[in-house]
Amino acid sequence: MPENGPPKSSGVDTREGLWAFEGFAPVERRVTLGEGWTPLVDAPDRNCAFKLEYVFPTGSFKDRGAAATLSRAIEVGAERVIEDSSGNAGAAIATYAARAGIDAEIYVPAEAKQSKLRAISRAGADVVRVKGTREDVTSACIERVESGGGWYASHAWNPAFYAGTRTVAFEVAAQRDWTVPDAMVLPLGHGTLLLGAYRGFRALADAGWTSEIPRLYGAQANGYNPVAREFHSKSRGREDRNGRNGRSEPDERNDLADGVRIREPARHDEIIEAISATGGDVLAIGEAETERALNRLHRAGFYTEPTCALAPAALRAFREQGVIEADEDVVVALTGSGLKT
């Protein structure tokens, strides 16, 4: 890990993409599509900045993890990679596998969006549709891996994926001249971006490049909010700030935010630890709130998929509750492109 402090922002070669911070990279670059350095854009009407994680080759932040994961696959000599995904991660793994010249097999929910399935199949990957819950998809995928079907390029489990997603923290710090925001708000399913951000900001602080770690806030979808429920049940014995055990609309299941319909996050305990360690919080957002936030994003020129709207909706709720103060410096991650919906 680098020990001499951060370079001046002008000294970072953004042409190196995710590998611009080579001393922090545990995976050697072996496959790339020029990913990284997504814009950090002021949103003055919301008093925050948006990190446009949907500006990637396949239209989602999952390219960060896919580039690192397929680079690792090449290192270990994998001939076929296998992944399970609701769409974005599968498209990213399939695309980077194509770039690397490695076969891919992607397990998806039977009702996955056709736009995402096309992105997977057109990259040459084999698509396996599984009926049932998102957890059933994962089970079928793991069974295939255990039978010797290929190398598990899991966005939820593979450590290389997190080596990629933590670069979001490096970029945010560099784009802000080596300061970090007071808080960062992110959609939360398996937690690959939230955990990546936590690990990245922690690495920067440990190296002395920054002085602190921002508070991390997760936004889940109603009906798919296990982290919100458990976090609030264990957090210092307090009642949920919504008064509803982590759900803002208790009778509603939010299927609009299809990218985070995860009831059993692979790294559940690590997510809670990261949120607790930074003094953050997590809540669930209803479908009506998500749609309102999505429409507002689109009208402001941010053409994202519905899952992205969870984060600005959560920011609004946190501010209304006094959890995040109106004058605090906040970065909100917008994670997937509306062109895929």
C-alpha positions as a Python dict, from the first residue, in 0.01 Angstrom:
ca = {
    (1, 'M'): (0, 0, 0),
    (2, 'P'): (136, 348, -83),
    (3, 'E'): (275, 536, 218),
    (4, 'N'): (397, 869, 82),
    (5, 'G'): (63, 1045, 69),
    (6, 'P'): (-158, 1115, -229),
    (7, 'P'): (-29, 1266, -552),
    (8, 'K'): (-171, 1593, -668),
    (9, 'S'): (-489, 1526, -863),
    (10, 'S'): (-314, 1634, -1180),
    (11, 'G'): (-57, 1361, -1114),
    (12, 'V'): (-315, 1083, -1145),
    (13, 'D'): (-313, 937, -1494),
    (14, 'T'): (-683, 880, -1560),
    (15, 'R'): (-592, 698, -1881),
    (16, 'E'): (-506, 404, -1657),
    (17, 'G'): (-872, 373, -1560),
    (18, 'L'): (-930, 161, -1252),
    (19, 'W'): (-557, 99, -1232),
    (20, 'A'): (-468, 468, -1192),
    (21, 'F'): (-404, 384, -826),
    (22, 'E'): (-170, 95, -894),
    (23, 'G'): (-38, 68, -540),
    (24, 'F'): (-387, -15, -418),
    (25, 'A'): (-464, -273, -688),
    (26, 'P'): (-430, -640, -584),
    (27, 'V'): (-521, -756, -936),
    (28, 'E'): (-301, -690, -1239),
    (29, 'R'): (-478, -530, -1534),
    (30, 'R'): (-530, -795, -1801),
    (31, 'V'): (-861, -692, -1957),
    (32, 'T'): (-1017, -349, -1989),
    (33, 'L'): (-1270, -150, -2191),
    (34, 'G'): (-1151, 187, -2063),
    (35, 'E'): (-1382, 178, -1760),
    (36, 'G'): (-1360, 414, -1465),
    (37, 'W'): (-1346, 785, -1384),
    (38, 'T'): (-1719, 834, -1401),
    (39, 'P'): (-1828, 1197, -1364),
    (40, 'L'): (-1891, 1358, -1027),
    (41, 'V'): (-2162, 1615, -1099),
    (42, 'D'): (-2309, 1881, -873),
    (43, 'A'): (-2684, 1860, -815),
    (44, 'P'): (-2750, 2194, -646),
    (45, 'D'): (-3127, 2147, -633),
    (46, 'R'): (-3066, 1849, -402),
    (47, 'N'): (-2759, 1992, -227),
    (48, 'C'): (-2546, 1693, -315),
    (49, 'A'): (-2323, 1557, -591),
    (50, 'F'): (-2409, 1262, -813),
    (51, 'K'): (-2145, 1003, -898),
    (52, 'L'): (-2261, 887, -1241),
    (53, 'E'): (-2184, 518, -1210),
    (54, 'Y'): (-2412, 441, -1504),
    (55, 'V'): (-2157, 598, -1743),
    (56, 'F'): (-1973, 271, -1810),
    (57, 'P'): (-1927, 47, -2115),
    (58, 'T'): (-2218, -181, -2015),
    (59, 'G'): (-2420, 90, -1840),
    (60, 'S'): (-2365, 9, -1473),
    (61, 'F'): (-2107, 27, -1194),
    (62, 'K'): (-2070, -351, -1219),
    (63, 'D'): (-1803, -292, -1486),
    (64, 'R'): (-1565, -197, -1205),
    (65, 'G'): (-1590, -544, -1058),
    (66, 'A'): (-1611, -723, -1391),
    (67, 'A'): (-1285, -575, -1518),
    (68, 'A'): (-1102, -688, -1205),
    (69, 'T'): (-1276, -1026, -1192),
    (70, 'L'): (-1201, -1119, -1552),
    (71, 'S'): (-845, -999, -1506),
    (72, 'R'): (-820, -1247, -1219),
    (73, 'A'): (-985, -1515, -1430),
    (74, 'I'): (-709, -1475, -1686),
    (75, 'E'): (-447, -1498, -1409),
    (76, 'V'): (-585, -1830, -1283),
    (77, 'G'): (-627, -1971, -1632),
    (78, 'A'): (-1006, -1996, -1630),
    (79, 'E'): (-1155, -2120, -1956),
    (80, 'R'): (-1518, -2060, -1860),
    (81, 'V'): (-1671, -1826, -1603),
    (82, 'I'): (-2011, -1866, -1438),
    (83, 'E'): (-2216, -1591, -1273),
    (84, 'D'): (-2566, -1541, -1133),
    (85, 'S'): (-2728, -1202, -1170),
    (86, 'S'): (-3053, -1009, -1202),
    (87, 'G'): (-2908, -841, -1510),
    (88, 'N'): (-2639, -575, -1472),
    (89, 'A'): (-2368, -794, -1323),
    (90, 'G'): (-2440, -1065, -1577),
    (91, 'A'): (-2411, -819, -1864),
    (92, 'A'): (-2084, -687, -1724),
    (93, 'I'): (-1929, -1031, -1669),
    (94, 'A'): (-2044, -1151, -2012),
    (95, 'T'): (-1905, -843, -2185),
    (96, 'Y'): (-1566, -853, -2015),
    (97, 'A'): (-1545, -1228, -2069),
    (98, 'A'): (-1597, -1162, -2440),
    (99, 'R'): (-1322, -902, -2429),
    (100, 'A'): (-1095, -1153, -2254),
    (101, 'G'): (-1180, -1438, -2494),
    (102, 'I'): (-1327, -1652, -2216),
    (103, 'D'): (-1657, -1842, -2237),
    (104, 'A'): (-1931, -1728, -1998),
    (105, 'E'): (-2249, -1880, -1857),
    (106, 'I'): (-2490, -1646, -1681),
    (107, 'Y'): (-2776, -1760, -1457),
    (108, 'V'): (-3065, -1513, -1442),
    (109, 'P'): (-3419, -1494, -1300),
    (110, 'A'): (-3682, -1617, -1546),
    (111, 'E'): (-3844, -1271, -1543),
    (112, 'A'): (-3521, -1075, -1604),
    (113, 'K'): (-3561, -776, -1835),
    (114, 'Q'): (-3516, -854, -2203),
    (115, 'S'): (-3288, -554, -2252),
    (116, 'K'): (-3041, -700, -2004),
    (117, 'L'): (-3074, -1052, -2141),
    (118, 'R'): (-2993, -924, -2490),
    (119, 'A'): (-2679, -758, -2360),
    (120, 'I'): (-2570, -1092, -2211),
    (121, 'S'): (-2652, -1312, -2508),
    (122, 'R'): (-2510, -1075, -2768),
    (123, 'A'): (-2178, -1088, -2587),
    (124, 'G'): (-2179, -1460, -2667),
    (125, 'A'): (-2259, -1586, -2317),
    (126, 'D'): (-2492, -1876, -2249),
    (127, 'V'): (-2804, -1755, -2064),
    (128, 'V'): (-2968, -1993, -1816),
    (129, 'R'): (-3310, -1872, -1696),
    (130, 'V'): (-3418, -2001, -1356),
    (131, 'K'): (-3774, -1993, -1221),
    (132, 'G'): (-3822, -1896, -860),
    (133, 'T'): (-3661, -1643, -630),
    (134, 'R'): (-3333, -1461, -676),
    (135, 'E'): (-3188, -1702, -420),
    (136, 'D'): (-3300, -1996, -639),
    (137, 'V'): (-3094, -1847, -922),
    (138, 'T'): (-2785, -1837, -701),
    (139, 'S'): (-2841, -2195, -584),
    (140, 'A'): (-2865, -2323, -941),
    (141, 'C'): (-2550, -2135, -1035),
    (142, 'I'): (-2351, -2268, -740),
    (143, 'E'): (-2466, -2622, -818),
    (144, 'R'): (-2328, -2578, -1169),
    (145, 'V'): (-1997, -2446, -1037),
    (146, 'E'): (-1966, -2731, -787),
    (147, 'S'): (-2023, -2982, -1067),
    (148, 'G'): (-1713, -2848, -1241),
    (149, 'G'): (-1890, -2624, -1490),
    (150, 'G'): (-1649, -2335, -1460),
    (151, 'W'): (-1488, -2065, -1246),
    (152, 'Y'): (-1728, -1875, -1020),
    (153, 'A'): (-1706, -1510, -1126),
    (154, 'S'): (-1955, -1406, -858),
    (155, 'H'): (-2009, -1035, -807),
    (156, 'A'): (-2127, -1112, -454),
    (157, 'W'): (-1852, -1351, -344),
    (158, 'N'): (-1544, -1316, -562),
    (159, 'P'): (-1282, -1098, -383),
    (160, 'A'): (-1159, -965, -717),
    (161, 'F'): (-1495, -800, -778),
    (162, 'Y'): (-1452, -589, -464),
    (163, 'A'): (-1101, -497, -571),
    (164, 'G'): (-1276, -331, -863),
    (165, 'T'): (-1569, -169, -681),
    (166, 'R'): (-1351, -7, -417),
    (167, 'T'): (-1202, 215, -687),
    (168, 'V'): (-1517, 428, -660),
    (169, 'A'): (-1376, 564, -333),
    (170, 'F'): (-1037, 642, -490),
    (171, 'E'): (-1205, 834, -770),
    (172, 'V'): (-1437, 1032, -543),
    (173, 'A'): (-1142, 1136, -325),
    (174, 'A'): (-926, 1231, -624),
    (175, 'Q'): (-1207, 1424, -791),
    (176, 'R'): (-1251, 1622, -468),
    (177, 'D'): (-879, 1705, -433),
    (178, 'W'): (-829, 1439, -167),
    (179, 'T'): (-1113, 1525, 61),
    (180, 'V'): (-1403, 1292, 132),
    (181, 'P'): (-1770, 1383, 169),
    (182, 'D'): (-1949, 1376, 501),
    (183, 'A'): (-2173, 1100, 368),
    (184, 'M'): (-2233, 877, 69),
    (185, 'V'): (-2572, 724, -19),
    (186, 'L'): (-2595, 411, -234),
    (187, 'P'): (-2857, 157, -348),
    (188, 'L'): (-2813, -165, -154),
    (189, 'G'): (-2873, -522, -273),
    (190, 'H'): (-2576, -753, -230),
    (191, 'G'): (-2380, -446, -121),
    (192, 'T'): (-2099, -474, -375),
    (193, 'L'): (-2068, -98, -424),
    (194, 'L'): (-2126, -4, -60),
    (195, 'L'): (-1868, -255, 62),
    (196, 'G'): (-1631, -150, -215),
    (197, 'A'): (-1668, 214, -110),
    (198, 'Y'): (-1607, 123, 253),
    (199, 'R'): (-1294, -76, 175),
    (200, 'G'): (-1165, 193, -59),
    (201, 'F'): (-1215, 484, 180),
    (202, 'R'): (-1068, 280, 464),
    (203, 'A'): (-760, 199, 254),
    (204, 'L'): (-711, 567, 173),
    (205, 'A'): (-742, 664, 541),
    (206, 'D'): (-507, 386, 652),
    (207, 'A'): (-249, 507, 400),
    (208, 'G'): (-282, 865, 519),
    (209, 'W'): (-412, 989, 185),
    (210, 'T'): (-734, 1111, 348),
    (211, 'S'): (-815, 1194, 708),
    (212, 'E'): (-1150, 1022, 752),
    (213, 'I'): (-1411, 785, 612),
    (214, 'P'): (-1754, 916, 508),
    (215, 'R'): (-2067, 784, 672),
    (216, 'L'): (-2223, 524, 444),
    (217, 'Y'): (-2598, 503, 392),
    (218, 'G'): (-2778, 218, 218),
    (219, 'A'): (-3110, 235, 35),
    (220, 'Q'): (-3305, -90, 2),
    (221, 'A'): (-3640, -167, -159),
    (222, 'N'): (-3947, -246, 50),
    (223, 'G'): (-4002, -619, 68),
    (224, 'Y'): (-3632, -679, 0),
    (225, 'N'): (-3483, -505, 303),
    (226, 'P'): (-3317, -758, 534),
    (227, 'V'): (-3029, -525, 616),
    (228, 'A'): (-3262, -241, 716),
    (229, 'R'): (-3460, -474, 939),
    (230, 'E'): (-3164, -630, 1117),
    (231, 'F'): (-2961, -310, 1136),
    (232, 'H'): (-3241, -128, 1310),
    (233, 'S'): (-3321, -420, 1537),
    (234, 'K'): (-2961, -427, 1661),
    (235, 'S'): (-2854, -63, 1643),
    (236, 'R'): (-2820, 52, 2003),
    (237, 'G'): (-3168, -71, 2088),
    (238, 'R'): (-3329, 227, 1916),
    (239, 'E'): (-3660, 223, 1735),
    (240, 'D'): (-3636, 247, 1359),
    (241, 'R'): (-3634, 611, 1256),
    (242, 'N'): (-3923, 538, 1024),
    (243, 'G'): (-4107, 383, 1319),
    (244, 'R'): (-4171, 85, 1089),
    (245, 'N'): (-3869, -141, 1127),
    (246, 'G'): (-3685, -12, 823),
    (247, 'R'): (-3983, 16, 589),
    (248, 'S'): (-4132, 346, 485),
    (249, 'E'): (-4451, 184, 347),
    (250, 'P'): (-4500, -147, 532),
    (251, 'D'): (-4768, -298, 308),
    (252, 'E'): (-4591, -239, -20),
    (253, 'R'): (-4335, -455, -200),
    (254, 'N'): (-4113, -249, -425),
    (255, 'D'): (-4058, -449, -744),
    (256, 'L'): (-3978, -138, -948),
    (257, 'A'): (-3623, -138, -813),
    (258, 'D'): (-3547, -476, -971),
    (259, 'G'): (-3168, -446, -938),
    (260, 'V'): (-3174, -491, -559),
    (261, 'R'): (-3440, -757, -508),
    (262, 'I'): (-3214, -949, -273),
    (263, 'R'): (-3354, -1106, 43),
    (264, 'E'): (-3032, -1282, 147),
    (265, 'P'): (-2725, -1064, 77),
    (266, 'A'): (-2415, -1279, 47),
    (267, 'R'): (-2215, -1049, 277),
    (268, 'H'): (-2498, -946, 508),
    (269, 'D'): (-2288, -917, 825),
    (270, 'E'): (-2012, -726, 647),
    (271, 'I'): (-2265, -474, 518),
    (272, 'I'): (-2400, -411, 867),
    (273, 'E'): (-2045, -381, 1001),
    (274, 'A'): (-1951, -124, 734),
    (275, 'I'): (-2260, 89, 796),
    (276, 'S'): (-2214, 70, 1174),
    (277, 'A'): (-1840, 142, 1162),
    (278, 'T'): (-1895, 463, 966),
    (279, 'G'): (-2191, 583, 1171),
    (280, 'G'): (-2426, 541, 876),
    (281, 'D'): (-2774, 402, 842),
    (282, 'V'): (-3002, 206, 607),
    (283, 'L'): (-3370, 221, 524),
    (284, 'A'): (-3614, 80, 272),
    (285, 'I'): (-3792, 281, 5),
    (286, 'G'): (-4140, 219, -131),
    (287, 'E'): (-4236, 188, -495),
    (288, 'A'): (-4423, 518, -510),
    (289, 'E'): (-4125, 702, -361),
    (290, 'T'): (-3895, 530, -608),
    (291, 'E'): (-4108, 632, -905),
    (292, 'R'): (-4125, 993, -789),
    (293, 'A'): (-3750, 1009, -745),
    (294, 'L'): (-3694, 842, -1084),
    (295, 'N'): (-3915, 1092, -1263),
    (296, 'R'): (-3730, 1377, -1096),
    (297, 'L'): (-3394, 1231, -1203),
    (298, 'H'): (-3509, 1198, -1563),
    (299, 'R'): (-3643, 1553, -1571),
    (300, 'A'): (-3307, 1676, -1445),
    (301, 'G'): (-3122, 1496, -1725),
    (302, 'F'): (-3007, 1186, -1537),
    (303, 'Y'): (-3144, 897, -1742),
    (304, 'T'): (-3107, 614, -1494),
    (305, 'E'): (-3281, 285, -1431),
    (306, 'P'): (-3536, 268, -1145),
    (307, 'T'): (-3299, 110, -893),
    (308, 'C'): (-3086, 424, -898),
    (309, 'A'): (-3376, 631, -768),
    (310, 'L'): (-3359, 454, -431),
    (311, 'A'): (-3052, 656, -332),
    (312, 'P'): (-3184, 1012, -388),
    (313, 'A'): (-3517, 905, -237),
    (314, 'A'): (-3330, 780, 68),
    (315, 'L'): (-3127, 1101, 91),
    (316, 'R'): (-3450, 1299, 105),
    (317, 'A'): (-3587, 1072, 378),
    (318, 'F'): (-3269, 1086, 581),
    (319, 'R'): (-3272, 1465, 567),
    (320, 'E'): (-3637, 1482, 665),
    (321, 'Q'): (-3554, 1264, 966),
    (322, 'G'): (-3253, 1477, 1059),
    (323, 'V'): (-3017, 1184, 1007),
    (324, 'I'): (-2826, 1379, 740),
    (325, 'E'): (-2820, 1756, 792),
    (326, 'A'): (-2922, 1984, 508),
    (327, 'D'): (-2581, 2149, 491),
    (328, 'E'): (-2375, 1830, 496),
    (329, 'D'): (-2157, 1736, 199),
    (330, 'V'): (-2312, 1429, 34),
    (331, 'V'): (-2231, 1212, -269),
    (332, 'V'): (-2508, 996, -413),
    (333, 'A'): (-2427, 702, -644),
    (334, 'L'): (-2642, 661, -956),
    (335, 'T'): (-2566, 305, -1052),
    (336, 'G'): (-2740, 193, -1375),
    (337, 'S'): (-2843, 336, -1709),
    (338, 'G'): (-3205, 393, -1810),
    (339, 'L'): (-3112, 274, -2159),
    (340, 'K'): (-3130, -82, -2023),
    (341, 'T'): (-3488, -59, -1900),
}
